[in-house]
Amino acid sequence: MRSGSRRTAVAIAGVILILFGCTDQQPTDPARVAPTAQRNDGSSSDTALSPRLVRQLAAARGIGRLADPPHVRPALAELGQALMFDPILSGNHDVSCATCHVAAYATGDGRSLSIGAGGTGLGPNRTHPDGIFIPRNAPPVFDLAQLRHMFWDGRVETDGHGHFITPAQSQLTPSMQRVLEFGAISAQPMFPVTARAEMRGQSGNELTQIADNDYTDIWSGLMRRLGNIPKYRRMFERAYPGKRFDDMNFAYASNAIAGFLVSKFTMNNSPWDRFLAGHDNALTPQQLEGARSFLTLKCSICHNGPTFSDDKFHDVAVAQIGPVQGEGLQGRDDFGRMNVTGNPADKYLFRTTPLRNVELTGPYGHDGSITTLEGFIAHYSESDVKLRTYDPSQLEPDLRGTVLDNTAGVLAQRDTLLNGVVLTPQLVDNLVAYMRALTDPAARNLTRFVPKKVPSGLPVGQ
């Protein structure tokens, strides 16, 4: 064996130990990884920086290039775009899906916690006269066709057989499920429209008179609204050839929104994708070093696969902020996945965040309590200490006094993968650099997807 090949093999063997056996070791100990993998200052030898080695590490984690999106009929995507931006789907015609998933903020809204029905303005400037916040951060909509679980708690999901599990239970009928073409993302838009704080409103419209758990009537009411607009009737029938609008239900609308998201927000031309395709110079030296660190430390145990999410649920010791979620201390706690499963072992667990375009999508965490990417990566270093010393001054003024002291409960459930994790400032810098290599240039300006007008004639608001 040539000496260079031998050194590479030794490095990979050391990486396998850290990936599959030595997960409780501190990630800054170079001897635990491989003789040539990392120096104490966070830099690497030439062998460790070999593009070939980094690609092999990525393959070991299943972190390949993101596949192209499935084919979406142009008429379906056009319908979905209109519905995404049209306030007709909100109770009082004052908010659309795109109010919290804003093109100018990389399909988030630049806020820790969103403001839905009854608010005014957009993004960080949005306000509510009664100070009402949605209890969770608005996640971005990139690459969602790749995931089986939607929402932070995974309350909309598809099982291994393609069956849908949702809060609507049997109200999402088998015939409706057959309409949903793109997996869990096709069902996701069916639920924000039913939530009072998000879109339906508290009062003042016909939808608010319907019981919260009567999804069927809420969806039927929305279809009646859409059916009163001739252009929407035509668009639905073009999107679903051979089907009359009067025979459709809200699953057709939800599936169309998903089709738009899948076709336009699946982005796989980041520097990292180009690197995986064989372009050695697609990453800067610091990004390459950050990639090596990410792939050999604990980061990629949960952030893996093409989306950098294992699509599972973890407690990473994020501070709880914000309004009533309805659980625990003062009724202000958020038990996460336990809300869905009822299993106490799932308390405080939230879905692993996909990382593509992550530099654009802050604030971070299920409630946006960490406002910068650097801060969120650094949070994983001694996360127990970070939680106990959380600084609310990073939040907007209305949220600074809402930090809940549930530290003991969160740390009792904290993922054991975080035990002993200590990151040097240099490692944090390198990891941030690598995260920036996951940004597709096309994601930096998404305003091209904002329609000038929508069929209802209501303001687009972007």
C-alpha positions in Angstrom: 0.0 0.0 0.0 1.3 3.5 -0.8 2.1 5.7 2.1 -0.6 8.3 1.2 -3.2 5.6 0.9 -2.1 4.1 4.2 -2.5 7.5 5.9 -5.9 7.9 4.4 -7.0 4.5 5.6 -5.8 5.2 9.1 -7.7 8.5 9.1 -10.9 6.8 7.9 -10.5 4.0 10.5 -10.2 6.6 13.2 -13.3 8.4 11.9 -15.3 5.1 12.0 -14.4 4.9 15.7 -15.8 8.3 16.4 -18.9 7.8 14.2 -19.9 4.4 15.6 -18.2 3.8 18.8 -16.6 6.8 20.6 -19.5 9.2 20.5 -19.0 10.3 24.1 -15.5 11.6 23.6 -14.9 15.3 23.5 -14.8 16.3 19.8 -11.7 18.5 20.2 -9.4 15.6 21.1 -7.5 14.8 17.9 -6.1 11.5 19.2 -9.6 10.2 19.4 -10.2 10.8 15.8 -7.1 9.9 13.8 -3.4 10.7 13.9 -3.7 13.1 11.0 -7.2 14.3 11.3 -7.0 17.4 13.5 -4.6 19.5 15.5 -5.6 21.1 18.8 -6.0 24.5 17.2 -8.8 23.1 14.9 -6.5 23.0 11.8 -5.7 19.8 9.8 -2.8 18.2 8.0 -2.8 18.0 4.2 -4.0 14.4 4.4 -7.0 15.3 6.6 -7.9 18.0 4.1 -8.0 15.7 1.2 -11.2 16.2 -0.8 -11.3 12.5 -1.4 -11.3 11.8 2.4 -14.0 14.3 3.0 -16.2 12.8 0.3 -15.7 9.4 1.9 -16.7 10.7 5.3 -19.8 12.2 3.7 -20.7 8.9 2.1 -20.4 7.1 5.4 -23.1 9.4 6.8 -25.3 9.1 3.7 -24.7 12.8 3.0 -24.9 12.8 -0.8 -26.1 15.3 -3.3 -29.8 16.2 -2.9 -31.8 14.6 -5.7 -33.7 16.7 -8.2 -37.3 17.3 -7.2 -40.0 15.1 -8.6 -41.9 16.3 -11.7 -44.7 18.8 -10.9 -47.2 19.7 -13.5 -46.8 23.4 -14.3 -50.5 24.0 -13.8 -50.4 22.4 -10.4 -47.4 24.5 -9.3 -49.1 27.7 -10.6 -52.2 26.9 -8.6 -50.1 26.2 -5.5 -48.2 29.5 -5.9 -51.5 31.4 -6.0 -52.8 29.6 -2.9 -49.5 30.1 -1.0 -49.7 33.9 -1.3 -53.5 34.4 -1.2 -55.0 35.7 2.0 -58.3 34.0 1.0 -57.2 31.0 3.0 -57.2 32.9 6.3 -60.3 33.5 8.3 -60.3 37.3 8.1 -58.4 37.6 4.8 -55.5 39.2 6.6 -52.7 36.5 6.4 -51.5 34.0 3.9 -49.2 31.0 4.1 -46.4 33.3 2.8 -46.9 35.8 5.7 -44.9 33.5 7.9 -42.9 31.9 5.1 -41.6 35.1 3.5 -39.6 35.1 0.2 -37.4 38.0 1.5 -36.5 35.9 4.6 -35.6 32.6 2.9 -39.1 31.2 3.5 -38.9 31.9 7.2 -39.9 35.3 8.7 -36.7 36.5 10.4 -38.5 36.2 13.8 -38.0 34.0 16.8 -41.8 33.5 16.9 -44.2 34.3 14.2 -47.2 36.6 14.3 -50.2 35.2 12.4 -53.9 36.2 12.2 -54.6 39.8 13.3 -51.1 41.1 12.8 -49.8 43.7 10.5 -46.5 44.1 8.7 -44.0 41.5 7.5 -41.0 39.7 8.9 -39.2 41.3 11.9 -41.4 44.3 11.6 -44.7 42.4 12.0 -46.7 43.3 15.1 -50.0 42.3 16.8 -52.2 44.7 18.7 -52.7 42.2 21.5 -49.1 40.9 21.5 -50.1 37.4 20.3 -47.3 35.2 19.1 -47.5 31.7 17.5 -45.7 29.4 20.0 -43.1 28.0 17.6 -40.6 29.3 15.1 -41.7 29.3 11.4 -39.4 26.7 9.8 -38.2 27.2 6.2 -39.8 25.2 3.4 -36.7 24.0 1.5 -36.4 20.3 0.5 -39.5 19.2 2.4 -40.3 16.4 -0.1 -37.3 14.6 1.4 -38.8 14.4 4.9 -41.5 12.1 6.4 -42.3 14.4 9.4 -43.7 17.9 9.1 -43.8 20.5 11.9 -41.4 20.7 14.8 -43.3 17.9 16.6 -43.9 15.7 13.5 -47.6 15.8 14.0 -48.0 15.3 10.2 -46.1 12.3 9.0 -46.1 9.4 6.6 -45.3 5.9 7.9 -43.2 3.4 6.2 -46.1 2.3 4.1 -47.1 5.7 2.8 -50.1 6.2 5.2 -50.7 9.6 6.6 -50.8 10.2 10.4 -52.2 13.7 11.2 -54.2 15.5 13.9 -57.3 15.1 11.7 -57.1 11.3 12.1 -60.0 9.8 10.2 -61.2 13.1 8.8 -58.3 12.9 6.4 -60.1 10.2 4.5 -58.4 7.5 2.3 -59.8 9.3 -0.8 -58.2 12.5 0.3 -54.9 10.8 1.1 -54.9 9.5 -2.5 -54.8 13.1 -3.8 -51.5 13.8 -1.9 -48.7 13.2 -4.4 -45.6 14.3 -2.6 -45.6 12.7 0.8 -46.0 14.4 4.1 -45.5 17.9 2.6 -48.7 17.4 0.6 -50.7 17.2 3.9 -48.8 19.9 5.8 -50.7 22.9 4.4 -54.0 21.5 5.5 -53.3 22.4 9.2 -52.1 26.0 9.5 -55.4 27.1 7.9 -57.3 25.4 10.8 -55.2 27.1 13.6 -56.8 30.2 15.1 -53.6 32.0 15.9 -52.0 31.2 12.6 -54.6 31.8 10.0 -58.3 31.1 11.0 -58.5 34.0 13.5 -60.3 34.2 16.8 -63.6 35.8 15.6 -65.2 37.8 12.8 -65.6 35.2 10.1 -67.6 32.1 9.3 -64.7 29.7 9.9 -64.2 30.8 13.5 -67.7 29.5 14.3 -66.6 25.9 13.6 -65.2 23.7 16.4 -61.5 23.5 16.5 -61.5 19.7 15.9 -63.9 19.8 13.0 -61.4 19.8 10.2 -63.9 18.6 7.7 -66.1 21.7 8.0 -63.2 24.1 8.1 -61.8 22.6 4.9 -65.2 22.6 3.3 -65.6 26.3 4.2 -62.3 27.1 2.5 -63.3 25.3 -0.7 -66.6 27.2 -0.8 -64.6 30.4 -0.7 -62.3 29.2 -3.5 -65.3 28.0 -5.5 -66.8 31.5 -5.5 -63.9 32.7 -7.5 -64.2 31.6 -11.2 -60.4 31.9 -11.8 -59.7 29.4 -9.0 -62.3 27.0 -10.4 -60.5 27.1 -13.8 -57.0 26.8 -12.2 -58.0 23.7 -10.1 -59.5 22.0 -13.1 -56.4 22.7 -15.2 -54.2 21.4 -12.4 -56.2 18.2 -12.1 -57.3 17.3 -15.6 -60.6 15.4 -15.8 -61.7 16.4 -12.3 -64.5 18.9 -11.7 -63.9 21.5 -9.1 -67.2 20.6 -7.4 -65.9 17.1 -6.8 -62.7 18.3 -5.1 -61.9 18.9 -1.4 -59.2 20.8 0.4 -56.6 18.0 -0.1 -56.4 19.2 -3.7 -55.5 22.7 -2.6 -53.0 21.4 0.0 -51.4 19.2 -2.6 -51.1 22.1 -5.0 -49.3 24.2 -2.4 -46.9 21.3 -1.8 -46.3 21.0 -5.5 -45.3 24.6 -5.7 -42.9 24.2 -2.8 -41.4 21.0 -4.1 -40.9 22.4 -7.6 -39.4 25.7 -6.6 -37.7 25.2 -3.2 -35.8 22.0 -3.7 -32.3 23.5 -4.3 -29.2 21.4 -4.9 -26.6 23.6 -6.4 -24.8 24.7 -3.3 -20.9 24.7 -3.1 -21.2 21.5 -1.1 -23.2 19.9 -3.9 -20.7 21.0 -6.5 -17.9 19.6 -4.2 -19.7 16.3 -4.0 -19.9 16.3 -7.8 -16.1 16.4 -8.0 -15.2 20.1 -8.0 -12.4 20.1 -5.4 -12.2 23.9 -5.4 -15.9 24.4 -4.6 -15.1 24.7 -0.9 -12.7 27.2 0.6 -9.9 25.6 2.8 -11.9 26.7 5.9 -15.1 25.2 4.6 -13.3 22.0 3.8 -11.9 21.9 7.3 -15.3 22.6 8.7 -16.8 19.8 6.6 -14.2 17.4 8.0 -15.0 18.5 11.5 -18.7 18.2 11.0 -18.4 14.7 9.5 -16.1 13.3 12.2 -17.7 14.9 15.3 -21.1 14.3 16.6 -22.9 16.8 14.4 -23.5 14.4 11.6 -25.0 11.7 13.8 -28.3 13.6 13.7 -27.7 16.0 10.8 -27.2 13.4 8.1 -28.6 12.4 4.7 -28.9 14.7 1.8 -31.0 17.2 3.8 -28.7 17.0 6.9 -31.6 15.8 9.0 -32.2 12.3 10.4 -35.9 13.2 10.4 -36.0 12.1 14.1 -36.5 13.9 17.4 -34.0 15.2 19.9 -33.8 17.4 23.0 -30.8 19.7 22.5 -31.4 21.9 25.5 -32.9 24.9 23.9 -34.4 27.6 26.2 -38.2 27.8 26.1 -39.6 31.2 25.3 -42.9 32.7 24.3 -46.6 32.4 24.9 -49.0 29.6 26.0 -48.4 26.2 24.4 -50.6 24.7 27.1 -48.3 22.4 29.1 -46.1 22.3 32.2 -45.1 25.3 34.2 -47.7 28.1 34.0 -49.1 26.4 31.0 -46.3 27.9 29.0 -44.1 24.9 28.4 -43.8 23.0 25.1 -43.4 19.3 25.4 -42.7 18.8 21.7 -43.0 15.3 20.3 -44.8 14.1 23.5 -47.8 16.2 22.4 -48.1 13.8 19.4 -47.2 10.5 20.9 -48.2 10.8 24.5 -45.0 9.1 25.5 -43.1 10.8 28.4 -39.8 9.7 26.8 -40.6 12.1 24.0 -40.9 15.2 26.2 -38.9 18.2 24.9 -37.9 16.4 21.7 -38.2 18.3 18.4 -37.4 17.3 14.9 -33.8 17.6 13.7 -33.5 20.8 11.6 -32.4 20.3 8.0 -29.3 22.4 7.3 -29.5 23.4 3.7 -29.5 27.2 3.3 -29.4 27.4 7.1 -27.3 30.5 7.2 -30.3 32.4 5.7 -33.0 30.9 8.0 -32.4 32.2 11.5 -33.5 32.5 14.3 -32.9 28.9 15.4 -34.4 26.2 17.5 -38.1 25.2 17.8 -38.9 28.6 19.3 -36.2 30.7 17.7 -34.6 31.4 21.1 -31.1 31.5 19.5 -30.9 34.3 17.0 -27.6 33.7 15.2 -26.0 30.7 13.4 -22.8 31.2 15.3 -24.7 31.2 18.6 -26.6 28.0 17.7 -23.5 26.1 16.8 -21.8 27.3 19.9 -24.8 26.2 21.9 -23.9 22.6 21.3 -20.7 23.1 23.2 -21.6 22.5 26.9 -25.2 23.0 26.1 -26.2 22.4 29.7 -24.2 25.4 30.7 -25.6 27.4 27.8 -29.1 26.6 28.9 -28.5 27.6 32.5 -26.9 30.9 31.4 -29.2 31.7 28.5 -29.1 35.4 27.7 -32.6 36.7 26.6 -31.2 40.1 25.6 -30.8 38.6 22.1 -34.6 38.5 21.8 -37.0 41.2 20.7 -38.2 43.2 23.7 -41.7 41.6 23.9 -40.1 38.2 24.3 -37.3 38.9 26.8 -39.5 38.4 29.8 -41.0 35.1 28.6 -38.1 32.8 29.3 -39.4 29.8 31.2 -37.4 28.2 33.9 -37.8 24.6 32.8 -34.1 23.9 32.9 -34.2 20.8 35.1 -36.8 19.1 33.0 -35.1 19.9 29.7 -31.7 18.7 30.9 -33.2 15.5 32.3 -34.3 14.6 28.8 -31.2 16.1 27.0 -29.9 13.8 24.3 -26.9 11.9 25.6 -25.0 12.6 22.4 -24.4 16.0 23.8 -22.6 14.7 26.9 -19.0 15.9 26.9 -19.3 18.0 23.7 -16.9 21.0 23.9 -16.1 23.1 20.8 -13.2 25.5 20.6 -13.9 28.9 19.0 -11.9 27.9 16.0 -14.0 24.8 15.5 -17.2 26.9 15.8 -15.8 29.3 13.1 -14.9 26.4 10.8 -18.4 24.8 11.3 -20.1 28.1 10.5 -18.0 28.4 7.3 -19.1 24.9 6.3 -22.7 25.8 7.0 -22.4 28.6 4.5 -21.2 26.1 1.9 -24.7 24.5 2.2 -26.4 27.6 0.7 -27.6 27.4 -2.9 -27.0 30.8 -4.5 -30.6 30.6 -5.8 -31.9 30.7 -2.2 -30.4 34.2 -1.6 -33.2 36.0 -3.4 -36.5 34.3 -3.7 -38.7 37.3 -4.6 -39.0 36.0 -8.1 -41.6 33.5 -6.7 -43.9 36.2 -5.4 -46.9 36.7 -7.7 -47.9 40.3 -8.6 -51.5 39.4 -7.8 -53.7 36.5 -6.7 -57.1 35.3 -8.0 -59.0 36.6 -5.0 -57.9 40.2 -5.7 -56.7 40.5 -2.1 -53.3 42.2 -1.4 -50.3 39.8 -1.8 -48.6 41.6 1.1 -45.0 40.9 0.0 
